[in-house]
Amino acid sequence: MSNTSLTAKLDQSQPYALGLFRIVTGLLFACHGAASLFGVLGGAHGGGTVAAGTWPWWYAAVIQFVGGGLVMLGIGTRSAAFVSSGSMAYAYFVEHQSAGLFPMENGGELSALFCWGMLLLVFTGPGALTLISPSGARNKDRTSDEERESARGISV
């Protein structure tokens, strides 16, 4: 297999790899929110739940649960990812940064990774494997935007 052939196959698979990245990132993000809100998966901070309305933890948990679910399903991905990314930037700079400059020093690795992963989805969009297509209709054929535009004769 030539290098150009491998590159072409990887390029063809890109929307699906992006879709899988979105699904896994959204699921993990939603799990953090569910742990804090409902006490599942080990609960918040080693057990239990976050009291409703407590700033900023309860609001962060709601953003994690709802935003993560929307991102995972591919519904309003860019908007949900934007809000989610912002909440993780807040978590990093307000909750972690004071304990040290680098994420390894201050325990902010997850906040930093979720922030940048969600920000990536703001710019790339949902990729393939969404429940709702970018136009808002149910995505039955699961084809990428590039494939649809190519079929219409639009150059990408």
NORHU-V283355 format. One record per pair of residues at least 24 apart in sequence whose ideal C-beta (glycine too) atoms are under 10 Angstrom apart, sorted by the first residue. I is the first residue (numbers start at 1). J is the second residue. D is the distance in whole Angstrom. If there is no record, write none. Layout:
i j d
I J D
I J D
//
This chain:
i j d
11 146 9
12 144 9
12 146 9
12 147 9
13 128 9
14 124 9
14 127 8
14 128 9
14 144 8
14 146 9
15 124 10
15 125 9
15 126 9
15 127 5
15 128 4
15 129 8
15 130 10
15 142 9
15 143 9
15 144 4
15 145 8
15 146 7
15 147 8
16 127 7
16 128 5
16 129 7
16 142 9
16 144 8
17 127 7
17 128 9
18 120 9
18 121 8
18 124 6
18 125 8
18 126 8
18 127 3
18 128 7
18 129 9
18 144 9
19 74 7
19 125 10
19 126 7
19 127 4
19 128 4
19 129 4
19 130 7
19 142 9
19 144 9
20 127 8
20 128 9
20 129 7
21 117 8
21 120 8
21 121 8
21 124 9
21 126 10
21 127 7
22 71 6
22 72 7
22 73 9
22 74 7
22 77 7
22 81 8
22 117 9
22 118 10
22 120 9
22 121 6
22 124 9
22 125 9
22 126 6
22 127 6
22 128 9
22 129 8
22 130 8
23 71 8
23 72 5
23 73 8
23 74 8
23 126 9
23 127 9
23 129 7
23 130 9
24 72 8
24 117 9
25 68 8
25 71 7
25 72 8
25 81 9
25 84 9
25 113 9
25 114 7
25 117 5
25 118 7
25 120 9
25 121 7
26 67 8
26 68 5
26 69 7
26 70 7
26 71 3
26 72 3
26 73 7
26 74 8
26 75 10
26 77 8
26 80 8
26 81 9
26 84 9
26 117 10
26 118 9
26 121 9
26 126 10
27 68 7
27 69 9
27 71 9
27 72 5
27 73 10
28 64 10
28 68 7
28 72 9
28 110 9
28 113 10
28 114 8
28 117 9
29 63 9
29 64 5
29 65 8
29 66 10
29 67 7
29 68 3
29 69 9
29 70 10
29 71 7
29 72 8
29 80 10
29 81 9
29 84 6
29 87 10
29 88 9
29 110 10
29 114 6
29 117 8
29 118 8
30 64 7
30 65 5
30 66 8
30 67 8
30 68 3
30 69 5
30 70 9
30 71 8
30 72 6
30 73 10
30 84 10
31 64 8
31 65 9
31 68 7
31 72 10
32 60 9
32 61 8
32 64 5
32 65 8
32 68 7
32 110 8
32 114 8
33 60 8
33 61 5
33 62 7
33 63 7
33 64 3
33 65 3
33 66 7
33 67 8
33 68 6
33 69 8
33 84 10
34 61 8
34 64 8
34 65 6
34 68 9
34 69 9
35 61 8
35 64 9
35 65 9
36 60 8
36 61 4
36 62 9
36 64 7
36 65 8
37 61 5
37 62 7
37 64 8
37 65 6
37 66 10
38 65 9
56 87 8
56 90 7
56 91 8
56 94 7
56 95 8
57 91 10
57 95 9
59 87 8
59 90 10
60 84 10
60 87 6
60 88 9
60 90 8
60 91 6
60 95 9
60 111 10
61 87 10
62 87 9
63 87 5
63 88 9
63 90 10
63 91 10
64 88 9
64 91 10
64 114 8
67 114 10
67 118 8
68 114 9
68 118 9
70 132 10
71 117 9
71 118 7
71 121 6
71 126 8
72 130 10
72 131 10
73 126 9
73 129 10
73 130 7
73 131 5
73 132 8
74 121 10
74 125 9
74 126 4
74 127 8
74 128 9
74 129 7
74 130 3
74 131 6
74 132 6
74 133 9
74 134 9
74 139 8
75 126 9
75 130 7
75 131 6
75 132 5
75 136 10
76 126 9
76 132 8
76 136 10
77 118 10
77 121 6
77 122 8
77 124 9
77 125 6
77 126 4
77 127 9
77 130 7
77 132 9
77 134 9
78 118 10
78 121 7
78 122 5
78 123 8
78 124 9
78 125 6
78 126 8
78 134 9
79 122 9
80 118 8
80 121 9
80 122 9
80 126 10
81 114 10
81 117 8
81 118 4
81 119 7
81 120 8
81 121 4
81 122 5
81 123 9
81 124 9
81 125 9
81 126 9
82 118 8
82 119 8
82 121 9
82 122 5
82 123 10
83 118 9
83 122 10
84 114 7
84 115 8
84 117 9
84 118 4
84 119 9
84 121 9
84 122 9
85 114 8
85 115 5
85 116 8
85 117 8
85 118 4
85 119 4
85 120 9
85 121 8
85 122 6
86 115 8
86 118 9
86 119 9
86 122 10
87 111 9
87 114 9
87 115 8
87 118 9
88 112 8
88 113 8
88 114 4
88 115 4
88 116 8
88 117 9
88 118 7
88 119 9
89 114 10
89 115 5
89 116 9
89 118 9
89 119 8
90 115 9
91 115 8
//
